[in-house]
Amino acid sequence: MAKRLFKSESKFLEKTRTAITNAETNPVIKAALAEYGMGDEPMAIGRQLYNDTQNIWDSNIKEDAESLESGILYRATYDELQASFKVHRDKALIYFKHRPELLVKLGVKGYFPRKYNDFFDKVRLFYTTIKNDADLQLEMDKIKLTVDVVDECLSLLEELLTKRSHFDKELAESQDMTKNKNAALLALKEWMDDFYAIAKVALYDKPQLLEALGVFVRS
């Protein structure tokens, strides 16, 4: 896991906003910084870096929320289909215990599928095999796995696949935005490090003004 730049990104952004705003609006601070090369042009660069980073950070929060929401919806549908499939699979294993060729045909031999892609494959095989074999469907009717039930499960599978695609898309967008956010935060931090270094020199004899920029000065 990558090391976080800050314990709280929002606190860093707020501290940055306060420092830049006070540097722009306090005439004494502004003049002192300008004497050491931190005039209007460099400050404009810092302001733009902050604005861009804040916008990217806000977008990242939005993308994370959308990814979380799509994941919750996908998981709920997955759990619903998984529960139905497990019951139907167990009943088939019991009912066709002495007909192993049918169990192989239905794809229910062996362990219950745990990986999502394996689960999708096994579910599709199970229900489409029943749907495409009229004689087998008649047998399944005896254990209440009717045509309607099969169709409902296949429809739920298609819904699940759609939600999985949406979840993958939202997750990828969230991850990309996180990378952009981290790069923006790093660039802003580097600028602020230079800003604070200049401010500490420019306001060396004015600790109260340094504190207005968020720099703690020991008394």
ROSE-4610 file (N, C-alpha, C; in Angstrom, 1 decimal, always signed):
// ROSE-4610
residu = [M/M/M/A/A/A/K/K/K/R/R/R/L/L/L/F/F/F/K/K/K/S/S/S/E/E/E/S/S/S/K/K/K/F/F/F/L/L/L/E/E/E/K/K/K/T/T/T/R/R/R/T/T/T/A/A/A/I/I/I/T/T/T/N/N/N/A/A/A/E/E/E/T/T/T/N/N/N/P/P/P/V/V/V/I/I/I/K/K/K/A/A/A/A/A/A/L/L/L/A/A/A/E/E/E/Y/Y/Y/G/G/G/M/M/M/G/G/G/D/D/D/E/E/E/P/P/P/M/M/M/A/A/A/I/I/I/G/G/G/R/R/R/Q/Q/Q/L/L/L/Y/Y/Y/N/N/N/D/D/D/T/T/T/Q/Q/Q/N/N/N/I/I/I/W/W/W/D/D/D/S/S/S/N/N/N/I/I/I/K/K/K/E/E/E/D/D/D/A/A/A/E/E/E/S/S/S/L/L/L/E/E/E/S/S/S/G/G/G/I/I/I/L/L/L/Y/Y/Y/R/R/R/A/A/A/T/T/T/Y/Y/Y/D/D/D/E/E/E/L/L/L/Q/Q/Q/A/A/A/S/S/S/F/F/F/K/K/K/V/V/V/H/H/H/R/R/R/D/D/D/K/K/K/A/A/A/L/L/L/I/I/I/Y/Y/Y/F/F/F/K/K/K/H/H/H/R/R/R/P/P/P/E/E/E/L/L/L/L/L/L/V/V/V/K/K/K/L/L/L/G/G/G/V/V/V/K/K/K/G/G/G/Y/Y/Y/F/F/F/P/P/P/R/R/R/K/K/K/Y/Y/Y/N/N/N/D/D/D/F/F/F/F/F/F/D/D/D/K/K/K/V/V/V/R/R/R/L/L/L/F/F/F/Y/Y/Y/T/T/T/T/T/T/I/I/I/K/K/K/N/N/N/D/D/D/A/A/A/D/D/D/L/L/L/Q/Q/Q/L/L/L/E/E/E/M/M/M/D/D/D/K/K/K/I/I/I/K/K/K/L/L/L/T/T/T/V/V/V/D/D/D/V/V/V/V/V/V/D/D/D/E/E/E/C/C/C/L/L/L/S/S/S/L/L/L/L/L/L/E/E/E/E/E/E/L/L/L/L/L/L/T/T/T/K/K/K/R/R/R/S/S/S/H/H/H/F/F/F/D/D/D/K/K/K/E/E/E/L/L/L/A/A/A/E/E/E/S/S/S/Q/Q/Q/D/D/D/M/M/M/T/T/T/K/K/K/N/N/N/K/K/K/N/N/N/A/A/A/A/A/A/L/L/L/L/L/L/A/A/A/L/L/L/K/K/K/E/E/E/W/W/W/M/M/M/D/D/D/D/D/D/F/F/F/Y/Y/Y/A/A/A/I/I/I/A/A/A/K/K/K/V/V/V/A/A/A/L/L/L/Y/Y/Y/D/D/D/K/K/K/P/P/P/Q/Q/Q/L/L/L/L/L/L/E/E/E/A/A/A/L/L/L/G/G/G/V/V/V/F/F/F/V/V/V/R/R/R/S/S/S]
num = [1/1/1/2/2/2/3/3/3/4/4/4/5/5/5/6/6/6/7/7/7/8/8/8/9/9/9/10/10/10/11/11/11/12/12/12/13/13/13/14/14/14/15/15/15/16/16/16/17/17/17/18/18/18/19/19/19/20/20/20/21/21/21/22/22/22/23/23/23/24/24/24/25/25/25/26/26/26/27/27/27/28/28/28/29/29/29/30/30/30/31/31/31/32/32/32/33/33/33/34/34/34/35/35/35/36/36/36/37/37/37/38/38/38/39/39/39/40/40/40/41/41/41/42/42/42/43/43/43/44/44/44/45/45/45/46/46/46/47/47/47/48/48/48/49/49/49/50/50/50/51/51/51/52/52/52/53/53/53/54/54/54/55/55/55/56/56/56/57/57/57/58/58/58/59/59/59/60/60/60/61/61/61/62/62/62/63/63/63/64/64/64/65/65/65/66/66/66/67/67/67/68/68/68/69/69/69/70/70/70/71/71/71/72/72/72/73/73/73/74/74/74/75/75/75/76/76/76/77/77/77/78/78/78/79/79/79/80/80/80/81/81/81/82/82/82/83/83/83/84/84/84/85/85/85/86/86/86/87/87/87/88/88/88/89/89/89/90/90/90/91/91/91/92/92/92/93/93/93/94/94/94/95/95/95/96/96/96/97/97/97/98/98/98/99/99/99/100/100/100/101/101/101/102/102/102/103/103/103/104/104/104/105/105/105/106/106/106/107/107/107/108/108/108/109/109/109/110/110/110/111/111/111/112/112/112/113/113/113/114/114/114/115/115/115/116/116/116/117/117/117/118/118/118/119/119/119/120/120/120/121/121/121/122/122/122/123/123/123/124/124/124/125/125/125/126/126/126/127/127/127/128/128/128/129/129/129/130/130/130/131/131/131/132/132/132/133/133/133/134/134/134/135/135/135/136/136/136/137/137/137/138/138/138/139/139/139/140/140/140/141/141/141/142/142/142/143/143/143/144/144/144/145/145/145/146/146/146/147/147/147/148/148/148/149/149/149/150/150/150/151/151/151/152/152/152/153/153/153/154/154/154/155/155/155/156/156/156/157/157/157/158/158/158/159/159/159/160/160/160/161/161/161/162/162/162/163/163/163/164/164/164/165/165/165/166/166/166/167/167/167/168/168/168/169/169/169/170/170/170/171/171/171/172/172/172/173/173/173/174/174/174/175/175/175/176/176/176/177/177/177/178/178/178/179/179/179/180/180/180/181/181/181/182/182/182/183/183/183/184/184/184/185/185/185/186/186/186/187/187/187/188/188/188/189/189/189/190/190/190/191/191/191/192/192/192/193/193/193/194/194/194/195/195/195/196/196/196/197/197/197/198/198/198/199/199/199/200/200/200/201/201/201/202/202/202/203/203/203/204/204/204/205/205/205/206/206/206/207/207/207/208/208/208/209/209/209/210/210/210/211/211/211/212/212/212/213/213/213/214/214/214/215/215/215/216/216/216/217/217/217/218/218/218/219/219/219]
x = [+0.8/+0.0/+0.9/+0.5/+1.3/+1.1/+2.2/+2.2/+1.4/+0.5/-0.3/+0.6/+0.4/+1.1/+0.8/-0.5/-1.0/-2.0/-2.0/-3.0/-4.4/-4.6/-5.9/-5.6/-6.1/-5.9/-6.8/-8.0/-8.9/-8.3/-7.6/-6.9/-5.8/-5.0/-3.9/-4.5/-5.6/-6.1/-6.7/-7.3/-7.8/-6.7/-5.6/-4.5/-3.8/-3.8/-3.2/-4.0/-5.4/-6.3/-6.1/-6.1/-5.9/-4.6/-3.5/-2.2/-2.1/-2.6/-2.6/-3.5/-4.6/-5.6/-5.0/-4.4/-3.9/-2.6/-1.9/-0.7/-1.1/-2.3/-2.8/-3.5/-4.1/-4.9/-4.3/-3.3/-2.7/-1.5/-1.6/-0.6/+0.8/+0.9/+2.2/+2.9/+2.1/+2.6/+3.0/+2.1/+2.2/+3.5/+3.7/+4.9/+6.2/+6.2/+7.3/+7.7/+6.7/+6.9/+7.5/+7.0/+7.4/+8.9/+9.4/+10.8/+11.7/+11.2/+11.9/+11.5/+10.9/+10.6/+9.3/+8.5/+7.1/+6.1/+6.2/+5.3/+4.0/+3.3/+2.0/+2.1/+3.1/+3.1/+3.3/+4.3/+4.5/+3.2/+2.6/+1.4/+0.3/+0.2/-0.9/-0.7/+0.5/+0.8/+0.3/+0.6/+0.2/-1.3/-1.9/-3.4/-4.0/-3.5/-4.0/-3.8/-2.6/-2.3/-3.3/-3.6/-4.6/-6.0/-6.4/-7.7/-7.9/-6.9/-6.9/-6.9/-6.1/-6.1/-7.4/-8.0/-9.2/-10.3/-10.3/-11.3/-11.1/-9.9/-9.6/-9.9/-9.7/-10.0/-11.5/-12.3/-13.7/-14.2/-13.6/-14.0/-13.7/-12.6/-12.2/-13.2/-13.6/-14.6/-15.9/-16.3/-17.5/-17.3/-16.2/-15.9/-15.9/-15.3/-15.2/-16.6/-17.5/-18.9/-19.6/-19.4/-20.1/-19.6/-18.3/-17.7/-18.3/-18.4/-18.9/-20.4/-21.2/-22.6/-22.8/-22.0/-22.2/-21.7/-20.7/-20.3/-21.3/-22.0/-23.1/-24.3/-24.6/-25.7/-25.3/-24.1/-23.6/-23.6/-23.1/-23.0/-24.4/-25.3/-26.7/-27.3/-27.1/-27.6/-26.9/-25.5/-24.7/-25.2/-25.4/-25.8/-27.2/-28.1/-29.4/-29.3/-28.6/-28.5/-27.7/-26.7/-25.9/-26.8/-27.7/-28.5/-29.5/-30.1/-31.0/-30.2/-29.1/-28.3/-27.9/-27.5/-27.1/-28.2/-29.4/-30.5/-30.8/-30.9/-31.2/-30.1/-28.9/-27.7/-27.8/-28.1/-28.1/-29.3/-30.4/-31.5/-31.2/-30.5/-30.1/-29.1/-28.2/-27.2/-27.9/-28.9/-29.7/-30.5/-31.3/-32.3/-31.6/-30.5/-29.8/-28.5/-28.6/-27.4/-26.9/-27.9/-27.5/-27.4/-27.4/-27.3/-26.1/-24.9/-23.7/-23.5/-24.0/-23.8/-24.6/-25.8/-26.6/-25.9/-25.3/-24.6/-23.4/-22.7/-21.7/-22.2/-23.3/-23.9/-24.4/-24.9/-25.3/-24.2/-23.0/-21.8/-21.8/-22.5/-22.6/-21.6/-20.8/-19.9/-18.7/-18.3/-17.1/-17.6/-16.6/-16.9/-17.8/-18.5/-19.3/-18.4/-18.7/-17.8/-17.7/-16.4/-16.2/-15.8/-15.0/-14.5/-15.7/-15.8/-17.0/-17.1/-16.0/-16.1/-16.5/-16.0/-16.4/-17.8/-18.3/-19.7/-20.6/-20.2/-21.0/-21.1/-20.0/-20.0/-20.9/-20.7/-21.5/-23.0/-23.3/-24.7/-25.3/-24.7/-25.2/-25.3/-24.3/-24.3/-25.5/-25.7/-26.7/-28.1/-28.4/-29.8/-30.0/-29.0/-29.2/-29.3/-28.6/-28.7/-30.2/-30.7/-32.1/-33.1/-32.9/-33.8/-33.8/-32.6/-32.5/-32.8/-33.1/-33.4/-34.8/-35.8/-37.2/-37.4/-36.7/-36.8/-36.3/-35.1/-34.5/-35.4/-36.0/-36.9/-38.1/-38.6/-39.7/-39.2/-38.0/-37.4/-37.3/-36.8/-36.6/-37.9/-39.0/-40.3/-40.7/-40.2/-40.5/-39.9/-38.8/-38.2/-38.4/-39.5/-39.9/-39.0/-38.1/-37.3/-37.9/-39.0/-39.8/-39.2/-39.9/-39.5/-39.4/-40.4/-40.4/-39.2/-38.9/-37.8/-36.5/-36.3/-35.1/-35.0/-36.0/-36.0/-35.7/-36.2/-36.0/-34.5/-33.9/-32.5/-31.6/-32.0/-31.2/-31.3/-32.4/-32.6/-31.8/-31.8/-31.0/-29.5/-29.1/-27.7/-27.3/-28.2/-27.9/-27.8/-28.7/-28.7/-27.4/-27.0/-25.7/-24.5/-24.5/-23.4/-23.3/-24.5/-24.5/-24.0/-24.4/-24.0/-22.5/-22.0/-20.5/-19.7/-20.2/-19.5/-19.5/-20.7/-20.8/-19.8/-19.8/-18.9/-17.4/-17.1/-15.7/-15.3/-16.3/-16.1/-15.9/-16.8/-16.7/-15.4/-15.1/-13.8/-12.6/-12.6/-11.4/-11.4/-12.5/-12.6/-12.1/-12.5/-12.1/-10.6/-10.1/-8.6/-7.8/-8.3/-7.6/-7.7/-8.8/-9.0/-8.1/-8.0/-7.1/-5.6/-5.2/-3.8/-3.7/-4.6/-4.6/-4.6/-5.4/-5.4/-4.1/-3.5/-2.2/-1.1/-1.1/-0.1/-0.3/-1.6/-1.9/-1.5/-1.8/-1.5/+0.0/+0.8/+2.2/+2.8/+2.3/+2.7/+2.4/+1.2/+0.8/+1.7/+2.0/+2.8/+4.2/+4.8/+6.1/+6.1/+5.0/+5.0/+4.8/+4.0/+3.8/+5.1/+5.9/+7.1/+8.0/+8.1/+8.9/+8.3/+7.0/+6.3/+6.6/+6.5/+6.8/+8.2/+9.1/+10.5/+10.8/+10.2/+10.4/+9.7/+8.5/+7.7/+8.5/+9.1/+9.9/+11.0/+11.6/+12.7/+12.2/+11.2/+10.6/+10.0/+9.4/+8.7/+9.4/+10.7/+11.5/+11.2/+11.1/+10.9/+9.4/+8.5/+7.1/+6.3/+6.6/+6.0/+4.4/+3.8/+2.4/+1.8/+2.6/+2.2/+2.5/+3.5/+3.8/+2.7/+2.2/+1.1/-0.2/-0.4/-1.5/-1.4/-0.2/+0.0/+0.0/-0.3/-0.3/+1.0/+2.0/+3.3/+3.4/+3.5/+3.6/+5.0/+5.1/+6.3/+6.4/+7.5/+7.7/+8.1/+7.4/+7.7/+9.0]
y = [-1.2/+0.0/+1.3/+2.2/+3.5/+4.3/+4.9/+5.7/+7.0/+7.3/+8.5/+9.7/+10.8/+12.0/+12.7/+12.6/+13.4/+12.5/+12.7/+12.1/+12.4/+13.7/+14.2/+15.1/+14.6/+15.5/+16.7/+16.6/+17.7/+18.8/+18.4/+19.4/+20.1/+19.3/+19.9/+21.0/+20.6/+21.5/+22.8/+22.6/+23.8/+24.7/+24.1/+24.8/+25.6/+24.9/+25.5/+26.7/+26.5/+27.6/+28.8/+28.5/+29.6/+30.4/+29.6/+30.2/+31.1/+30.6/+31.3/+32.5/+32.4/+33.5/+34.6/+34.3/+35.3/+35.9/+35.2/+35.7/+36.7/+36.4/+37.3/+38.5/+38.5/+39.6/+40.4/+39.9/+40.7/+41.5/+42.8/+43.6/+43.5/+43.3/+43.2/+41.9/+40.8/+39.5/+39.5/+40.1/+40.1/+40.8/+42.0/+42.8/+42.0/+41.4/+40.7/+39.5/+38.8/+37.7/+38.1/+39.2/+39.7/+40.1/+40.6/+40.9/+39.7/+38.5/+37.3/+36.4/+37.1/+36.4/+35.7/+35.8/+35.2/+36.3/+36.9/+38.0/+37.5/+38.3/+38.0/+36.8/+36.7/+35.6/+34.3/+34.1/+32.8/+32.5/+33.5/+33.3/+32.8/+33.3/+32.9/+31.4/+31.0/+29.6/+28.7/+29.2/+28.4/+28.4/+29.5/+29.6/+28.6/+28.6/+27.7/+26.2/+25.9/+24.6/+24.1/+25.0/+24.7/+24.5/+25.4/+25.3/+24.0/+23.7/+22.4/+21.2/+21.2/+20.1/+19.9/+21.0/+20.9/+20.4/+20.8/+20.3/+18.8/+18.3/+16.9/+16.1/+16.7/+16.0/+15.8/+16.9/+16.8/+15.7/+15.7/+14.7/+13.3/+13.1/+11.8/+11.3/+12.2/+11.9/+11.4/+12.1/+11.7/+10.3/+10.1/+8.8/+7.7/+7.9/+6.9/+6.5/+7.5/+7.3/+6.5/+6.8/+6.1/+4.7/+4.5/+3.1/+2.3/+2.9/+2.2/+1.8/+2.8/+2.5/+1.4/+1.4/+0.4/-1.0/-1.0/-2.2/-2.8/-2.0/-2.4/-3.0/-2.4/-2.9/-4.2/-4.3/-5.5/-6.7/-6.4/-7.4/-7.9/-7.0/-7.4/-8.4/-8.1/-9.0/-10.3/-10.2/-11.4/-12.3/-11.8/-12.6/-13.2/-12.4/-13.0/-14.2/-14.0/-15.1/-16.3/-16.0/-17.0/-17.9/-17.3/-18.0/-18.9/-18.4/-19.2/-20.4/-20.1/-21.1/-22.2/-21.8/-22.8/-23.8/-23.3/-24.1/-25.1/-24.5/-25.3/-26.3/-25.9/-26.9/-28.0/-27.7/-28.7/-29.7/-29.2/-30.1/-31.0/-30.4/-31.3/-32.3/-32.0/-33.0/-34.1/-33.8/-34.8/-35.6/-35.0/-35.6/-36.5/-36.1/-36.8/-37.5/-37.9/-38.5/-39.7/-40.5/-41.7/-41.6/-40.3/-40.0/-39.0/-39.5/-38.6/-37.9/-38.5/-37.9/-36.6/-36.6/-35.3/-34.3/-34.7/-33.7/-33.1/-33.9/-33.4/-32.4/-32.8/-31.9/-30.6/-30.6/-29.4/-28.6/-29.2/-28.5/-28.3/-29.3/-29.1/-30.1/-30.9/-31.7/-30.9/-31.3/-30.6/-29.5/-28.6/-27.5/-26.4/-25.7/-24.6/-23.5/-22.8/-21.8/-20.6/-20.2/-19.1/-17.8/-18.0/-16.8/-16.4/-15.0/-14.5/-14.9/-15.0/-15.4/-16.9/-17.7/-19.1/-19.3/-18.4/-18.5/-18.1/-17.0/-16.7/-17.8/-18.5/-19.6/-20.7/-21.1/-22.3/-22.0/-20.8/-20.4/-20.5/-19.9/-19.9/-21.3/-22.1/-23.5/-24.3/-24.1/-24.8/-24.5/-23.2/-22.8/-23.0/-22.7/-22.8/-24.3/-25.1/-26.6/-27.1/-26.6/-27.0/-26.4/-25.1/-24.4/-25.0/-25.5/-26.0/-27.5/-28.1/-29.6/-29.8/-30.1/-30.2/-31.3/-32.5/-33.6/-33.3/-32.7/-32.3/-31.3/-30.4/-29.4/-30.1/-31.2/-32.0/-32.6/-33.1/-33.7/-32.6/-31.4/-30.3/-29.8/-29.9/-29.5/-30.3/-31.5/-32.3/-31.8/-31.0/-30.4/-28.9/-28.5/-27.1/-26.1/-26.7/-25.8/-25.6/-24.8/-24.7/-23.8/-23.8/-22.9/-21.4/-21.0/-19.6/-19.3/-20.3/-20.1/-20.1/-20.9/-20.9/-19.6/-19.1/-17.8/-16.6/-16.7/-15.6/-15.6/-16.8/-16.9/-16.4/-16.8/-16.3/-14.8/-14.2/-12.8/-12.1/-12.7/-12.2/-12.2/-13.3/-13.4/-12.2/-12.0/-10.9/-9.5/-9.3/-8.1/-8.0/-9.2/-9.2/-8.9/-9.4/-9.1/-7.7/-7.1/-5.6/-4.8/-5.2/-4.5/-4.7/-5.9/-6.1/-5.2/-5.1/-4.2/-2.8/-2.4/-1.0/-0.8/-1.8/-1.7/-1.6/-2.5/-2.4/-1.1/-0.5/+0.8/+1.9/+1.9/+2.9/+2.7/+1.5/+1.2/+1.7/+1.5/+1.9/+3.5/+4.1/+5.6/+6.1/+5.5/+5.9/+5.7/+4.6/+4.4/+5.4/+5.7/+6.7/+8.1/+8.4/+9.7/+9.8/+8.7/+8.7/+8.9/+8.3/+8.6/+10.1/+10.7/+12.1/+13.0/+12.6/+13.3/+13.3/+12.1/+11.9/+12.8/+12.8/+13.6/+15.0/+15.5/+16.9/+17.3/+16.4/+16.7/+16.8/+16.0/+16.0/+17.3/+17.7/+18.9/+20.1/+20.1/+21.2/+21.2/+20.1/+20.0/+20.5/+20.2/+20.7/+22.2/+22.7/+24.2/+24.8/+24.2/+24.8/+24.7/+23.6/+23.5/+24.7/+25.0/+26.2/+27.5/+27.6/+28.8/+29.0/+27.9/+28.0/+28.4/+27.8/+28.1/+29.6/+30.2/+31.6/+32.4/+32.0/+32.7/+32.8/+31.7/+31.7/+32.6/+32.8/+33.8/+35.2/+35.4/+36.8/+37.3/+36.4/+36.9/+36.4/+36.3/+35.7/+36.4/+37.8/+38.6/+38.9/+38.2/+38.5/+37.2/+36.5/+35.2/+35.2/+36.3/+36.3/+36.3/+36.8/+36.7/+35.4/+34.7/+33.4/+32.4/+32.7/+31.9/+32.1/+33.3/+33.5/+32.7/+32.2/+31.3/+29.8/+29.6/+28.2/+27.7/+28.5/+28.1/+28.3/+27.2/+27.2/+27.8/+28.8/+29.3/+29.2/+28.5/+28.3/+29.7/+29.9/+31.2/+31.1]
z = [+0.0/+0.0/+0.0/-0.9/-0.9/+0.3/+0.8/+2.0/+1.7/+2.6/+2.5/+2.7/+1.9/+2.1/+3.4/+3.8/+4.9/+5.8/+7.1/+7.9/+7.5/+7.1/+6.7/+5.5/+4.3/+3.1/+3.2/+3.7/+3.8/+4.7/+5.8/+6.7/+6.0/+5.2/+4.4/+3.4/+2.7/+1.8/+2.4/+3.6/+4.3/+4.8/+5.3/+5.8/+4.6/+3.5/+2.3/+1.8/+1.8/+1.4/+2.3/+3.6/+4.5/+4.3/+4.2/+4.0/+2.8/+1.7/+0.4/+0.4/+1.0/+1.1/+2.0/+3.1/+4.0/+3.3/+2.6/+1.9/+0.8/+0.2/-0.9/-0.4/+0.8/+1.3/+2.4/+3.1/+4.1/+3.5/+3.5/+2.8/+3.3/+4.6/+5.2/+4.8/+4.9/+4.5/+3.0/+2.2/+0.8/+0.4/+1.0/+0.7/+1.1/+2.3/+2.8/+1.9/+1.5/+0.6/-0.8/-1.3/-2.6/-2.6/-1.4/-1.3/-1.5/-1.2/-1.3/-2.5/-3.5/-4.8/-4.8/-3.8/-3.8/-4.0/-5.2/-5.6/-6.2/-7.0/-7.6/-8.5/-9.3/-10.3/-9.6/-8.7/-8.0/-7.2/-6.6/-5.7/-6.6/-7.8/-8.7/-9.1/-9.2/-9.5/-8.4/-7.2/-6.0/-5.9/-6.1/-6.1/-7.1/-8.3/-9.3/-9.0/-8.4/-8.0/-6.9/-6.0/-4.9/-5.5/-6.4/-7.0/-7.8/-8.5/-9.3/-8.4/-7.4/-6.5/-5.7/-5.3/-4.6/-5.5/-6.7/-7.7/-7.9/-8.1/-8.3/-7.1/-5.9/-4.6/-4.5/-4.8/-4.8/-5.8/-6.9/-7.9/-7.5/-6.8/-6.3/-5.2/-4.4/-3.4/-4.1/-5.1/-5.9/-6.5/-7.2/-7.8/-6.8/-5.7/-4.6/-4.2/-4.0/-3.6/-4.6/-5.9/-7.0/-7.1/-6.9/-6.9/-5.7/-4.6/-3.4/-3.6/-4.2/-4.4/-5.4/-6.5/-7.5/-7.0/-6.1/-5.4/-4.5/-3.8/-2.9/-3.7/-4.8/-5.7/-6.3/-6.8/-7.4/-6.4/-5.2/-4.1/-3.7/-3.6/-3.2/-4.3/-5.5/-6.6/-6.6/-6.4/-6.4/-5.3/-4.1/-2.9/-3.2/-3.9/-4.2/-5.1/-6.2/-7.1/-6.5/-5.8/-5.1/-4.2/-3.5/-2.5/-3.3/-4.4/-5.2/-5.9/-6.4/-7.1/-6.2/-5.0/-4.0/-3.7/-3.5/-3.2/-4.4/-5.6/-6.8/-7.0/-6.8/-7.0/-6.0/-4.7/-3.7/-4.0/-4.4/-4.8/-5.9/-6.9/-8.1/-7.7/-6.8/-6.3/-5.6/-4.8/-4.1/-5.0/-5.8/-6.7/-7.7/-8.3/-9.3/-8.8/-7.6/-6.9/-7.7/-8.2/-8.9/-10.4/-10.9/-12.3/-12.5/-12.2/-12.3/-13.6/-14.7/-16.0/-16.1/-15.4/-15.4/-14.6/-13.5/-12.6/-13.3/-14.1/-15.0/-16.0/-16.6/-17.7/-17.1/-15.9/-15.2/-14.6/-14.5/-14.0/-12.5/-11.8/-10.4/-9.6/-10.3/-9.7/-9.1/-7.9/-7.3/-6.4/-6.1/-5.1/-5.7/-4.7/-5.1/-5.6/-6.7/-7.2/-6.3/-6.0/-5.1/-5.9/-6.9/-7.7/-8.6/-8.7/-9.4/-10.8/-11.5/-12.9/-13.1/-12.2/-12.2/-11.8/-10.9/-10.5/-11.6/-12.4/-13.5/-14.5/-14.8/-15.8/-15.3/-14.1/-13.5/-13.5/-13.1/-13.1/-14.5/-15.4/-16.8/-17.3/-17.1/-17.6/-17.0/-15.7/-15.0/-15.5/-15.6/-16.0/-17.5/-18.3/-19.8/-20.2/-19.5/-19.7/-19.5/-18.4/-18.1/-19.1/-19.5/-20.4/-21.8/-22.2/-23.5/-23.7/-22.6/-22.6/-22.0/-22.9/-22.4/-21.5/-21.7/-20.8/-19.5/-19.5/-18.2/-17.4/-18.1/-17.5/-16.8/-17.5/-16.9/-15.5/-15.5/-14.3/-13.2/-13.6/-12.7/-12.1/-12.9/-12.4/-11.1/-11.0/-9.8/-8.5/-8.7/-7.5/-7.5/-8.1/-8.1/-8.8/-9.7/-10.5/-11.9/-11.9/-13.1/-14.1/-15.3/-16.4/-15.9/-15.1/-14.7/-13.7/-12.9/-12.0/-12.7/-13.7/-14.5/-15.3/-15.9/-16.6/-15.6/-14.4/-13.4/-13.1/-12.9/-12.5/-13.7/-14.9/-16.0/-16.2/-16.0/-16.0/-14.9/-13.7/-12.6/-12.9/-13.6/-14.0/-15.0/-15.9/-16.9/-16.1/-15.2/-14.4/-13.6/-13.0/-12.3/-13.2/-14.4/-15.3/-15.6/-15.8/-16.1/-14.9/-13.7/-12.5/-12.3/-12.7/-12.5/-13.5/-14.7/-15.7/-15.2/-14.6/-14.1/-12.9/-12.1/-10.9/-11.3/-12.3/-12.8/-13.4/-14.1/-14.7/-13.7/-12.7/-11.6/-10.8/-10.5/-9.8/-10.5/-11.8/-12.6/-12.6/-12.8/-12.7/-11.4/-10.3/-9.0/-8.8/-9.3/-9.1/-9.9/-11.1/-12.0/-11.3/-10.8/-10.1/-8.9/-8.2/-7.0/-7.4/-8.5/-9.0/-9.3/-10.0/-10.3/-9.1/-8.1/-6.9/-6.1/-6.0/-5.3/-6.0/-7.3/-8.1/-7.8/-7.8/-7.6/-6.2/-5.2/-3.8/-3.6/-4.3/-4.2/-4.8/-5.9/-6.6/-5.7/-5.1/-4.2/-2.9/-2.4/-1.2/-1.5/-2.6/-3.0/-3.1/-3.7/-3.8/-2.4/-1.6/-0.2/+0.6/+0.4/+1.1/+0.8/-0.5/-0.9/-0.3/-0.4/+0.1/+1.6/+2.4/+3.8/+4.1/+3.3/+3.5/+3.3/+2.2/+2.0/+3.0/+3.4/+4.5/+5.8/+6.2/+7.4/+7.4/+6.2/+6.1/+6.1/+5.2/+5.0/+6.3/+7.1/+8.3/+9.5/+9.5/+10.6/+11.9/+11.8/+13.0/+13.3/+12.5/+12.7/+12.9/+14.1/+14.3/+14.2/+14.6/+14.6/+13.2/+12.2/+10.8/+10.3/+10.7/+10.3/+10.8/+12.0/+12.5/+11.6/+11.1/+10.2/+8.9/+8.6/+7.4/+7.8/+9.1/+9.6/+10.0/+10.2/+10.7/+12.2/+12.9/+14.4/+14.7/+15.6/+16.0/+17.5/+18.0/+19.4/+20.0/+21.2/+21.9/+22.7]
